[in-house]
Amino acid sequence: MAKVTIESAEVARIIDGWGFKATETTTVQGEERKTWYTVWTKAAVSEGDRVSITGELGVKIEEFTGRDNTPKTAAAIHINNAQVSGGSDAPF
């Protein structure tokens, strides 16, 4: 499995007992885009924390119904066995 490191991700939502959803904002051809990650870890973080994440990369194809009530397909990015630094448990 491929290892990945994400620097300065923002914790967007907590998944109680399992991990959290994080976002990373990048600029592509002058447009800002958010990439969403599902991070599976027991690390203590809070919404709004800026963290660095290292773990095993996994991608799944997910289908869902969009806001406009039409079927959508997306690639969901997961970080398994994640090590998180800089969250709520940081000593500073």
C-alpha positions as CSV (number, residue, x, y, z in Angstrom):
1,M,0.0,0.0,0.0
2,A,1.3,3.5,-0.8
3,K,2.2,5.9,2.0
4,V,1.1,9.5,1.9
5,T,1.9,12.6,3.9
6,I,-0.5,15.6,4.0
7,E,0.8,18.8,5.5
8,S,-1.4,21.4,7.1
9,A,-4.8,19.7,6.5
10,E,-7.8,21.2,8.3
11,V,-10.1,18.9,10.4
12,A,-13.5,19.5,9.0
13,R,-15.7,16.9,10.8
14,I,-15.2,14.3,13.5
15,I,-16.3,10.7,13.0
16,D,-16.8,9.6,16.6
17,G,-14.7,6.7,17.6
18,W,-13.2,6.2,14.2
19,G,-11.4,9.3,12.9
20,F,-12.2,12.5,11.0
21,K,-12.7,14.2,7.7
22,A,-9.9,16.6,6.7
23,T,-9.6,19.1,3.8
24,E,-6.6,20.4,1.9
25,T,-6.9,23.5,-0.2
26,T,-4.8,23.8,-3.4
27,T,-4.7,26.2,-6.3
28,V,-5.0,24.6,-9.8
29,Q,-4.9,26.9,-12.8
30,G,-5.9,29.9,-10.7
31,E,-8.8,28.2,-9.0
32,E,-8.9,27.1,-5.4
33,R,-10.0,23.5,-4.9
34,K,-10.6,21.4,-1.8
35,T,-9.5,17.8,-1.5
36,W,-11.4,15.8,1.1
37,Y,-9.8,12.9,3.0
38,T,-11.3,10.4,5.4
39,V,-8.7,9.7,8.1
40,W,-8.9,6.6,10.2
41,T,-7.2,7.1,13.5
42,K,-7.7,7.3,17.3
43,A,-5.8,10.6,17.5
44,A,-7.5,13.3,19.5
45,V,-8.3,16.3,17.2
46,S,-11.0,19.0,17.2
47,E,-12.8,20.6,14.3
48,G,-10.8,23.4,12.9
49,D,-7.4,22.0,13.9
50,R,-4.5,22.2,11.5
51,V,-2.7,18.8,11.4
52,S,-0.1,16.8,9.4
53,I,-1.2,13.3,8.5
54,T,0.9,10.3,7.4
55,G,-0.7,6.9,6.6
56,E,-1.6,4.3,4.0
57,L,-3.5,5.7,1.0
58,G,-6.7,4.0,-0.2
59,V,-9.2,5.2,-2.8
60,K,-12.8,3.9,-3.2
61,I,-15.4,4.7,-5.8
62,E,-18.6,5.8,-4.1
63,E,-22.0,6.5,-5.5
64,F,-24.5,8.9,-3.9
65,T,-27.4,11.2,-4.7
66,G,-26.4,14.8,-5.3
67,R,-28.1,17.9,-4.0
68,D,-29.9,18.2,-7.4
69,N,-31.3,14.7,-6.8
70,T,-29.2,13.0,-9.6
71,P,-26.9,10.0,-9.1
72,K,-23.2,11.0,-8.7
73,T,-20.0,9.0,-8.6
74,A,-16.8,10.1,-6.9
75,A,-13.4,8.8,-5.8
76,A,-13.3,8.9,-1.9
77,I,-9.7,9.2,-0.5
78,H,-9.0,7.3,2.7
79,I,-5.9,7.5,4.9
80,N,-5.6,4.2,6.9
81,N,-3.5,3.6,10.0
82,A,-2.9,7.3,10.2
83,Q,-0.3,9.1,12.4
84,V,-1.5,12.6,13.2
85,S,0.6,15.5,14.6
86,G,-0.4,19.0,15.5
87,G,-3.9,18.3,16.8
88,S,-5.6,18.8,20.1
89,D,-3.2,16.5,21.9
90,A,-0.2,18.6,20.9
91,P,1.8,19.9,23.9
92,F,1.9,23.5,22.6
